[in-house]
Amino acid sequence: LHAGEMFVVPKGVEHITRAREECHVLIIEPRGVVNTGDAGGELTAPNDVWI
Protein backbone atom coordinates (compact mmCIF):
# COMPACT_ATOMS: atom_id res chain seq x y z
CA LEU A 1 0.00 0.00 0.00
CA HIS A 2 1.02 3.60 -0.48
CA ALA A 3 0.36 6.66 1.69
CA GLY A 4 -3.35 7.38 1.91
CA GLU A 5 -4.42 3.92 0.72
CA MET A 6 -6.57 1.50 2.69
CA PHE A 7 -7.14 -2.25 2.69
CA VAL A 8 -10.06 -4.07 4.29
CA VAL A 9 -9.43 -7.63 5.48
CA PRO A 10 -12.65 -9.60 5.00
CA LYS A 11 -14.21 -11.02 8.16
CA GLY A 12 -12.86 -14.46 9.01
CA VAL A 13 -9.63 -14.13 7.00
CA GLU A 14 -6.53 -14.96 9.06
CA HIS A 15 -3.86 -12.31 8.50
CA ILE A 16 -0.69 -10.74 9.89
CA THR A 17 0.26 -7.07 9.59
CA ARG A 18 3.80 -6.29 8.44
CA ALA A 19 5.78 -3.59 6.64
CA ARG A 20 9.25 -3.26 5.10
CA GLU A 21 9.80 0.07 6.86
CA GLU A 22 8.41 1.77 9.94
CA CYS A 23 4.89 3.02 9.32
CA HIS A 24 1.74 4.26 11.04
CA VAL A 25 -1.41 2.18 10.87
CA LEU A 26 -4.99 2.56 12.03
CA ILE A 27 -6.81 -0.64 12.89
CA ILE A 28 -10.58 -0.48 13.32
CA GLU A 29 -12.21 -3.55 14.81
CA PRO A 30 -15.64 -4.33 16.24
CA ARG A 31 -16.16 -4.18 20.00
CA GLY A 32 -14.94 -7.34 21.74
CA VAL A 33 -12.14 -8.24 19.30
CA VAL A 34 -8.86 -9.02 21.13
CA ASN A 35 -5.73 -7.77 19.32
CA THR A 36 -3.82 -11.05 19.86
CA GLY A 37 -6.74 -13.37 19.11
CA ASP A 38 -6.76 -16.30 21.49
CA ALA A 39 -2.94 -16.25 21.91
CA GLY A 40 -3.01 -13.86 24.91
CA GLY A 41 0.21 -12.81 26.65
CA GLU A 42 1.93 -9.52 27.39
CA LEU A 43 1.21 -8.11 23.89
CA THR A 44 -2.55 -8.19 24.49
CA ALA A 45 -3.88 -4.61 24.65
CA PRO A 46 -6.75 -3.47 26.89
CA ASN A 47 -10.03 -4.28 25.15
CA ASP A 48 -12.88 -1.90 24.26
CA VAL A 49 -10.99 1.32 25.06
CA TRP A 50 -12.66 4.35 23.47
CA ILE A 51 -10.08 6.72 21.95
N, C-alpha and C positions, 0 to 999 in steps of 0.2 A: 504494500500500500504506500501511497505517497501522502504528503501533508494535506490535510483536509478531507481525505477519503475515509470511508467507513465500510466495515464488513459485518454482516449479521450472521452469526452461527445459528443454524436452525436448531430448534428444540430437540434434545435427545442425541445430538451429534457430539461424540467425545472429541475433545480438542485440547491443545496446549498452546499458550501464547508465547511467542519468542520473537526476537528482533536481532538483526546483525549489529546494530549500534544502539546506544542508549536512546530511549524515546519516552514520550508521555502517552498514556492510554487512558481511556475512560471506559469502564465496564459498567453496564447497566443490566441488573438482574432482578428478577421478581423477588418479592419479599419471601424470606425463608430459605433462599439458596445459600449454601455454605461455600466459601471461596475455595476450600480444599476438598470439596466433595465429601466422601466418607473416610478420607485418609486421616483427618484430624492432625494434631501435633501443634508445635509452636508457631507454625506459619498461618494457622487459622485465625482470621480476623473476626472482631466482634460482629455479630449478625444483626441485621435490621437497624443500622445506625443511620438516621436521617442526616444528610449533609446539605 
